[in-house]
Amino acid sequence: MTAAGGEAAVPSGLPPGLWDSALPMWLQGPDLHVVDANEACARLLGQTRERLRGQDAVDWLLPEDRERVRQQRRPGGSCATLRCRLPDGDGRLRRFIQTSVDLGAPGRPSVLLVMLHDDTTGHGVHEPARPTDDELARWFDLSPVGMMEYDSRGLVLRSNAALETLVGRVPAALADAVPELQRLLGWVPTAAGGVLEPALAESEDPIERQAMLPGPQGWRRLHARLARLPGWPGHRRVMAVVQDR
């Protein structure tokens, strides 16, 4: 996966501009070491891309976060959507929400694209930051995987084109979704419309769900990682990352 001149080649299939965006991200091989990192990641850590290659990204985190992240790793190194903390190149503590996408072809070793969304407040690292609408919109537009944001009332606040490719038309409310999509997104229908399933409503820990869904190209098994977004007043908000796995 290395191009001429020592630069690691970016896998095909990424949306235009994703690798060169302001979102810190890296490629991780099946040995759990960094294959390459983008310039935003190198700037964040105050290192060159060359120095980052071959490192285990877990070592970038605060020592007290490393074991938790290692325990959440699945075979291949991917994790559910999670929160993590790391010192930047200037020694400032930063908080992030991390997602990973397996870019490897079926039957071949995994190649993970890991992305960091800044969750650091400007008023102190002990308070959760609320991502702005512009930040979330950019994240959704650039993501190569299906994404949805919805609230505890079941209202779909935003989704991206990659999700429509997987599930077809995205409803305005989860109460109007097919039962399979409701199960995938942790939504329990009720006479009043529905509620978040207890594992999602009562805990800040991410959860994972799978379901067979009808889509534009027939039935397919989809995998979702669901995590509550921190820092939102009022109705809880949930981020869903959906993949065809």
N, C-alpha and C positions, 0 to 999 in steps of 0.2 A: 504493500500500500504506500510505497514511497516513489515519488516522481523524480525526474532528473534534477540534479542539483541539491538532492537531499530533502526537498520539500515533500511532505506527505500529501498524497492525492486525496481530494475530498470525494467520498463516494457519490456516485450518480444518484439522482432521484431527490436531492434536496431542493426545496424551493429556491428560486433565484434570490440571491442576497442574504440567505440565512447565515451562511458561514462567515460572511463579512459584516454581519449586523453587530449592534452594541451588546447583544446578549452573550455573556461568557459561556463557552461550550467547548467540549473536547470529545475526541473519539477514543474509545476504550476497547482494547482487544480482549480475546478470551482468557488471557493470562491476568486480566484485571489491571494492566498497566496502560498508561496513556500512549496512544499511537500518535496523536497530534492534538494541538489546542489552537483555537483561533486567537487572533490578536487581542480581542477583548478580554479573553481569559489571561493571556500573558500580562496585559496591562494591570489587571486586577491583582495578580499575584506578585507583580514587580519582577518577573523573570522573563527570559526569552522563551520562544516556543521550543527551541532546541533543548534548553535546560529541562523543560517540562516533560519532554518525551521520555518514556520509560519509567516515569514515576507512578506510584499508586496514589490516586487523587484523594483517597481517604486520609493520607498523611498530611494533606493541606488543612484538614479540619482541626478544631480545638481538640486536645487530647481526650477530654471528657465526652466528646461526641463520636470518637472514632469507633469504639467497640459497638455502640448502638447501631451505627451504619453498617458495620461489617456483619452484624447479626441479621440485618434486614436484607442482605444480599441474597439473591437467588442464584442457582446455577447459571453461569454466564456473566454474573456480576451486576445484573440490573436490580433496581430497588423500586419499591412503590414510591409515589410522590412523597417527598419528605422534606422536613426543615433541617437545615444544617447551619453551622457557624464556622467562620474561618477568618483569620487575620489577613488583611490585604497587604500590599507591598509597603504601605506606610505604617503598618502595625496597628491599624484601626480594626476593631472587631466588626465584622459584617455578617448579616443574616440573609439566608437565601432559601427559596423553595426550589428543590431540585427535581427534575423529571428526566427520564431516560427513554430512549427509543431504540429498539433493536433494528439495525439496518441490514443485518446479515440475511442472505438468501436461505430459504428452507433447506435444512439438511447440511448447512455449512456453519462453521464457527461464528459465534455472535460477534458483531461489531456494534457497540453501543454509541449512540450520540447522546451525550449528557448535557443538559442545559440548566443554567442557573438564572432564576428570576430574583432580583434584588428585593429583599423584604426588610431592609434596615430603615428604621425611623431616623429622622434628623434630630430627634429630641432625646436619644439615649438608646443603647442597644438592648435594654431590658423591656422595652415596649414594642409590641408588634406593629410594623408599619402597614398601612393600607395601600396596596398598589393603586395607582391612578387609572382612570378609564383609558387614557392614551397608552399607558404601558401595557395594559391587558390587551387592548386592540392590536397593538404591534405584535405582541407575543402570539396571539391567535392567528394573525395573518401570516406570520413567518413559520408557524409550526407545521412540520410535515405529517403530523398525526392529527386524528380527530380530537377536537376540544370543545367543551361546553362549560358555560358558567350558569348556574341556576341557584335559586334561593329556596328557603325552607317552606315557601308557599307553593313551590313547584313551577314558578315562572322561569322560563328560559330567558336569560338576560343577554346572552351572546353565544354564538357557535361559529365554527369556521367551515370553509368549503371542503376541507378534508373529511369532516364528519359527515357531510351530506353525501360524499362519495361512498361512505360505508353504510349509512342507514337510510339514505333517501331523504325525503322532506323532513325537516326538523320541526316538531310542533312548537307552538307558542307556549304551551304549558305541559308539564309532564302528565297531568291528568288526561290529556288527549293522546298520549303516546300509546303505542301498542304494548301489550303486557310484557313482551320480551325486552323492549327498550326500558320499560320501567324497572324491571329486575336488574338490568345491567347498570342502571344509574342509582340504585339504592332507594327507589321510590316505592312506597307501599300504598296502593289505592284504598280509599275509604269512601263512605257515603258522602263526606264533605269535600272530597277531591283527592286527598292523600297526604301522607306525611313522609319525612325522611325515615329510613329504617333505623332502629335504635343504635346499631353499631356506628352509624354516621352522625346521628343527632346528639349522642351522649358522649362522644369522645372526639378528641382532636387528632387521634391517630388515623392515618390513611387506611383505607380498606380496598380490597380488590374483588371484582365480580366478573363472571363470564356468562354469556348467553348466546344462543343461536338466534340470529335475526334475519328477517327477509330484507334484502337490499336490492339496489339497481341491477346487480349481477347474480341474483339468487341468494339462497340461504348461506350464511357464513357464521363461523364462531368468532365472536368479538370479546375482547378483554378490556376491562375498564379499571383505572386507578382513580379513586375518589378521595378528595381531601378537602376539608373545610378551610376556607381562606381566613386568615387571621385579621383582626382589626376592624371588621365591619360592624357598625352599630345596627341595632334593629334585627331584621331577619338575617339568619345565617346564610352565608353564600358558600357554594360548593364548586370546586373545580373538578371536572372529569376529563381524563386523558384516555382516549379510546383507540385501540389498535386492532388490526386483523391478525390474530395470532393463533 
